Amino acid sequence: MTGDEVRPTELRPSQLYVSAEKLSAVLDRVEGPEHRFGPLPVYEFDGERYLTDGHTRAFAAYLTGVDAVAVEYDEDLAAKFDLALYRECIGWCEDEGVERVPDLVGRVLAPDEYERQWLDRCSRAAERLDDA
């Protein structure tokens, strides 16, 4: 494993759920044990690297037993997005025990539930942070 590759089990998520629809689409494209799921974007918060996107691919890599996935530092994250929102999402993950990609087992939701439980929650948090 190179410095730009990590085990899927070591990746730290910044979201609580995965969409079943997206997961199915990713798994349909898997071409066997050598399938490449990355590079997955990561960003360092408080000395730890967290996924900033690609949670579905990371979870699919874990489910299919991939040894390592490529990661790349998400250099533009702070310029494009509110880091306070990412920190809040990471806090939610910590509160609910979602600290590594394997912790997403049991958190795969149908599209409507994913939208209600995750996307809407994030939208409300973003609006609150914008108003602060």
C-alpha positions as a LaTeX table, in Angstrom:
\begin{tabular}{lrrr}
\hline
Residue & $x$ (\AA) & $y$ (\AA) & $z$ (\AA) \\
\hline
Met1 & 0.00 & 0.00 & 0.00 \\
Thr2 & 1.36 & 3.42 & $-0.93$ \\
Gly3 & 0.95 & 6.65 & 1.02 \\
Asp4 & $-1.97$ & 7.54 & $-1.25$ \\
Glu5 & $-3.83$ & 4.32 & $-0.52$ \\
Val6 & $-5.66$ & 3.25 & 2.62 \\
Arg7 & $-7.78$ & 0.32 & 3.67 \\
Pro8 & $-11.50$ & 1.09 & 3.33 \\
Thr9 & $-11.88$ & 0.10 & 6.98 \\
Glu10 & $-9.61$ & 3.01 & 7.99 \\
Leu11 & $-11.58$ & 5.72 & 6.22 \\
Arg12 & $-13.51$ & 8.12 & 8.45 \\
Pro13 & $-16.92$ & 9.18 & 7.13 \\
Ser14 & $-18.48$ & 12.62 & 7.33 \\
Gln15 & $-21.99$ & 11.35 & 6.62 \\
Leu16 & $-24.33$ & 9.07 & 8.53 \\
Tyr17 & $-26.07$ & 7.23 & 5.72 \\
Val18 & $-25.63$ & 5.81 & 2.24 \\
Ser19 & $-28.29$ & 5.82 & $-0.46$ \\
Ala20 & $-29.36$ & 2.29 & $-1.45$ \\
Glu21 & $-29.96$ & 3.49 & $-5.00$ \\
Lys22 & $-26.46$ & 4.94 & $-5.35$ \\
Leu23 & $-24.89$ & 1.90 & $-3.69$ \\
Ser24 & $-26.67$ & $-0.44$ & $-6.10$ \\
Ala25 & $-25.46$ & 1.62 & $-9.06$ \\
Val26 & $-21.85$ & 1.51 & $-7.82$ \\
Leu27 & $-21.97$ & $-2.22$ & $-7.09$ \\
Asp28 & $-23.38$ & $-2.87$ & $-10.57$ \\
Arg29 & $-20.18$ & $-1.36$ & $-12.03$ \\
Val30 & $-17.78$ & $-3.43$ & $-9.93$ \\
Glu31 & $-15.64$ & $-5.53$ & $-12.23$ \\
Gly32 & $-14.16$ & $-7.90$ & $-9.69$ \\
Pro33 & $-11.63$ & $-7.80$ & $-6.84$ \\
Glu34 & $-9.24$ & $-5.51$ & $-8.70$ \\
His35 & $-11.88$ & $-2.81$ & $-9.25$ \\
Arg36 & $-10.61$ & 0.74 & $-8.59$ \\
Phe37 & $-12.98$ & 2.83 & $-6.46$ \\
Gly38 & $-10.81$ & 5.91 & $-6.04$ \\
Pro39 & $-9.40$ & 8.34 & $-5.77$ \\
Leu40 & $-11.61$ & 9.31 & $-2.86$ \\
Pro41 & $-11.37$ & 12.89 & $-1.56$ \\
Val42 & $-10.25$ & 13.36 & 2.05 \\
Tyr43 & $-9.68$ & 16.42 & 4.23 \\
Glu44 & $-7.93$ & 16.71 & 7.57 \\
Phe45 & $-9.99$ & 17.79 & 10.57 \\
Asp46 & $-8.29$ & 17.82 & 13.98 \\
Gly47 & $-5.43$ & 15.63 & 12.78 \\
Glu48 & $-7.68$ & 12.95 & 11.22 \\
Arg49 & $-8.45$ & 12.44 & 7.53 \\
Tyr50 & $-12.17$ & 12.28 & 6.72 \\
Leu51 & $-13.97$ & 11.49 & 3.50 \\
Thr52 & $-15.49$ & 14.62 & 2.02 \\
Asp53 & $-17.25$ & 12.73 & $-0.76$ \\
Gly54 & $-17.24$ & 9.21 & $-2.18$ \\
His55 & $-18.86$ & 7.56 & 0.83 \\
Thr56 & $-20.85$ & 5.21 & $-1.43$ \\
Arg57 & $-17.72$ & 4.11 & $-3.30$ \\
Ala58 & $-15.82$ & 3.67 & $-0.03$ \\
Phe59 & $-18.63$ & 1.55 & 1.41 \\
Ala60 & $-18.83$ & $-0.52$ & $-1.79$ \\
Ala61 & $-15.06$ & $-1.09$ & $-1.60$ \\
Tyr62 & $-15.47$ & $-2.30$ & 1.98 \\
Leu63 & $-18.40$ & $-4.57$ & 1.08 \\
Thr64 & $-16.52$ & $-6.15$ & $-1.81$ \\
Gly65 & $-13.37$ & $-6.80$ & 0.22 \\
Val66 & $-11.03$ & $-4.43$ & $-1.60$ \\
Asp67 & $-7.68$ & $-4.23$ & 0.21 \\
Ala68 & $-6.95$ & $-0.57$ & $-0.49$ \\
Val69 & $-8.42$ & 2.49 & $-2.17$ \\
Ala70 & $-6.66$ & 5.55 & $-3.50$ \\
Val71 & $-7.29$ & 8.81 & $-1.68$ \\
Glu72 & $-6.43$ & 12.39 & $-2.55$ \\
Tyr73 & $-6.43$ & 15.51 & $-0.44$ \\
Asp74 & $-9.48$ & 17.69 & $-1.17$ \\
Glu75 & $-7.49$ & 20.93 & $-1.60$ \\
Asp76 & $-10.46$ & 23.06 & $-2.70$ \\
Leu77 & $-12.84$ & 22.04 & 0.09 \\
Ala78 & $-12.37$ & 25.13 & 2.26 \\
Ala79 & $-12.80$ & 27.44 & $-0.74$ \\
Lys80 & $-15.95$ & 25.71 & $-1.99$ \\
Phe81 & $-17.78$ & 24.68 & 1.18 \\
Asp82 & $-18.40$ & 25.74 & 4.75 \\
Leu83 & $-16.04$ & 23.72 & 6.92 \\
Ala84 & $-18.32$ & 24.36 & 9.92 \\
Leu85 & $-20.96$ & 22.21 & 8.21 \\
Tyr86 & $-18.47$ & 19.39 & 7.70 \\
Arg87 & $-17.45$ & 19.66 & 11.36 \\
Glu88 & $-21.10$ & 19.43 & 12.38 \\
Cys89 & $-21.61$ & 16.35 & 10.20 \\
Ile90 & $-18.51$ & 14.74 & 11.72 \\
Gly91 & $-19.95$ & 15.49 & 15.17 \\
Trp92 & $-23.19$ & 13.74 & 14.21 \\
Cys93 & $-21.17$ & 10.75 & 13.07 \\
Glu94 & $-19.26$ & 10.64 & 16.36 \\
Asp95 & $-22.50$ & 10.96 & 18.35 \\
Glu96 & $-24.01$ & 8.00 & 16.51 \\
Gly97 & $-20.88$ & 5.81 & 16.51 \\
Val98 & $-20.15$ & 6.14 & 12.79 \\
Glu99 & $-16.40$ & 6.50 & 13.02 \\
Arg100 & $-15.19$ & 4.25 & 10.18 \\
Val101 & $-16.69$ & 3.11 & 6.87 \\
Pro102 & $-17.73$ & $-0.32$ & 8.29 \\
Asp103 & $-19.98$ & 1.56 & 10.73 \\
Leu104 & $-22.22$ & 2.41 & 7.76 \\
Val105 & $-23.52$ & $-1.18$ & 7.81 \\
Gly106 & $-27.22$ & $-0.94$ & 8.64 \\
Arg107 & $-27.30$ & 2.70 & 7.47 \\
Val108 & $-28.22$ & 2.15 & 3.82 \\
Leu109 & $-31.49$ & 3.94 & 3.12 \\
Ala110 & $-34.05$ & 3.98 & 0.33 \\
Pro111 & $-33.83$ & 7.21 & $-1.73$ \\
Asp112 & $-36.77$ & 8.97 & $-0.03$ \\
Glu113 & $-35.48$ & 8.07 & 3.45 \\
Tyr114 & $-31.95$ & 9.11 & 2.49 \\
Glu115 & $-33.25$ & 12.48 & 1.36 \\
Arg116 & $-35.35$ & 12.95 & 4.49 \\
Gln117 & $-32.86$ & 11.67 & 7.05 \\
Trp118 & $-29.62$ & 12.95 & 5.54 \\
Leu119 & $-29.97$ & 15.54 & 2.78 \\
Asp120 & $-32.73$ & 17.49 & 4.53 \\
Arg121 & $-30.81$ & 17.40 & 7.83 \\
Cys122 & $-27.73$ & 18.81 & 6.11 \\
Ser123 & $-29.79$ & 21.51 & 4.38 \\
Arg124 & $-31.32$ & 22.61 & 7.69 \\
Ala125 & $-27.86$ & 22.74 & 9.31 \\
Ala126 & $-26.45$ & 24.75 & 6.39 \\
Glu127 & $-29.30$ & 27.27 & 6.61 \\
Arg128 & $-28.80$ & 27.60 & 10.38 \\
Leu129 & $-25.06$ & 28.15 & 9.92 \\
Asp130 & $-25.71$ & 30.73 & 7.18 \\
Asp131 & $-28.04$ & 32.63 & 9.49 \\
Ala132 & $-25.53$ & 32.62 & 12.37 \\
\hline
\end{tabular}
